[in-house]
Amino acid sequence: EATRQSGRGMLETFERFDYVVAMGNGEQDETNPYDVDNNSQKSVTARVQYNWRERFTLGASGYRDTLSLAGRQDGWLRSSGMHARWIGTNWRVIGGLDRGRRRLPGATIEVKESGSFIEGGYTFADHLTPFVQLSRATTDRGSLHEAARQTAVGVNYLLRGNTMLKLEHNWFRGNRANTRLGPEQKYTE
């Protein structure tokens, strides 16, 4: 009896764990990667996560690719991230961190990007969830350091099954170096 219970416990542990690994053609600028494969390099994407009692999820992911251009294959792209989610009776919180690095073929400057977000919400009557989300992104390109922040408030309304209606208001703000949001400009949608 003890062996069967241990076996079930092991099985339940593996049922809570999942992973995905994918290999693809990766990035290329010279041709459409879905039509023509002009290099021998492939991208690899992976994600692992653990679900505990259907309430808490913790996971990590990564991406790796070799970039090529006009026969040069000295460029690369790497990214990694992690995410967590907690779902209570009515409260829910989700968050994530990610970072990436890229160097184009023949380039000497490496681009580094990072981002993070956290979102919290409370569900009423099993279908109405107001939420608040905060996020931040940075890009470093040589001596240039761009940064942006976003705040979102909204409500999700579950219609049926997996169909949801979303109403959201966003505020964006960039630093002086941010080329899209300008020097301390605000953007609202």
N, C-alpha and C positions, 0 to 999 in steps of 0.2 A: 504493500500500500504506500509506503514512504517513497519508493522508487517512482511509482506512477505520479504521485503528487509533485515530486521534484521534476519529473519529465514535463508535466503540465506547466509548472512554473517556468521552466526553460523555454517551452514553446510560447507561452504568453510573452516572455521577454523578447523573443525574436519577432513575434507578431507586432510588437510595438515599435520595432526598429525597421526603417526602410531606407533604401538607397536607389539612386539612379546614376548610371554612367552612360555617356553618349559620346560618340566619335563622329565628327563631321568634316566637311571640306574646309571650314574656317574662313577667315577674312581674305579677300583679294579684291584689288581695285581695277585690274586690267580687263577682266571679263566678269560675266555674271556667274557666281559660284554655283548656281543651280543648273546652269547649262553646260559650262566648260570648266574643267578642273585643270588649271594651268600650272599647278605645282604639286610636288609630292608630299607636302606637309599637310597634316591633319590637325584639327582642334580636338581637345578633350574637355568635356564638361562633366562634373560630378557633384552630387548632393547626397548627404547622409542626414538623417534626422531620427529622433527618438520621441515617441508619443507616450506620455505617462497618464494613465487613467482617463484618456480622452479629454483632459483639461489642460495639460501642459505639453508644449512641443518645443524642442531645442534642436537646431540643425546648423549645418555648415555646408558651404558650397565653394567650388573653384572652377576656373576656366583657364586653359593654357593653349596658346596658338603661336605658330611661327609665321611671320609676315614676309611676303616676298614681293618684289617689284622689279621688272625688267631683268630677271635672272638673279638678282641679289636676294639672298635668303637670310639676312642678318637682322631683320626686324622681329619683334615679338610683342605679344600681348598676354598679360597675366592678370587675373582678378581672383579675389577670395571674399567670402562674406559669411556672416552668421545671422541667424534669426531666432527669435523666441516668441512664443504665443501662450497666453494664459486665458482660459475661458472659465469664468465662474458661473454661478447661477444666473446672474444678470450682468455682471461686469465682464469686460474683456479688455485685454491689453496685448498689443503686438508691437514688436520693434525689430530693428535690424541694423547691422553695421556692414559696410563693404569698403573695399579698396581695390584699386586697379593701377597697373603700370603698363605703359606702351612706349615702344621705340620703333619708329618707322624705318624701313630699310634705307641704309645710307645716312641716317640722321645721327647727330651726336647728342641731341637733347632728349631726355626721357620725360614723358608726361606722367604725372602721378595724380590720381583722383581718389577721393574718399567721400563717403556719405553715411548718413545715419538718419533714422527716423524712429519715432515712437508715437503710437496712437492708442487712445483709450476711449471706450464707449460703454454705455449702459443700455440694456435692452428692456423695453416696456412691452407687455402683452405679446411676447414671442415674435414680434414682427417690426417694431419701431426702435431704431438704435441711433440716438444722437452721439456724435463723436468729436474729438479734437485730435489733430495730428500736428506734430512739430517735426521738421526735417532740416538738414543742413548738408551742403555739398561744397567741396573745395577742389580746385584744380591748380596744380603747380606745373608750370612749363618754363623751365630755366629759372630766371629771376622773377617771373610773373606769378603772382599768387591771387587767384580769383576765389571768391567765396560767395555763397548765397544761402539765405534762410527762407523757409516757407512755413506759414502757419495756415492750417485749414480747419474750418468748423463745418459740420454738416449733419445730415441725417440719412440713414439707410432705411428703406421701407421694403421689407420682404413681401413680394406679391404672392408667389407660389413656387414651390420646389426650390430651384436655384435661381429664380428670376428676382432681381432686386432693382428698385428705383432709388437713385442716389441724387441728393441735392447737396451741393458743396460750394463754399466760398473760400477762396485762397488769397493770401497776401504773400507777395514775394519781395525780398529786399537783398540787394547785392552790395559788395564793398566797392571801393574806388577802382579797383583793377578789373571788375567784372565787365566784360565787353557787351553782354546782352542786357544787363540790368543797369549799367551805367553807374556813375558816382553817387552812391547812396540813394538811387532812385527807388521808388516803390512801385510795384505793379500789382494790381488787384484784378481778379476775374471771378 
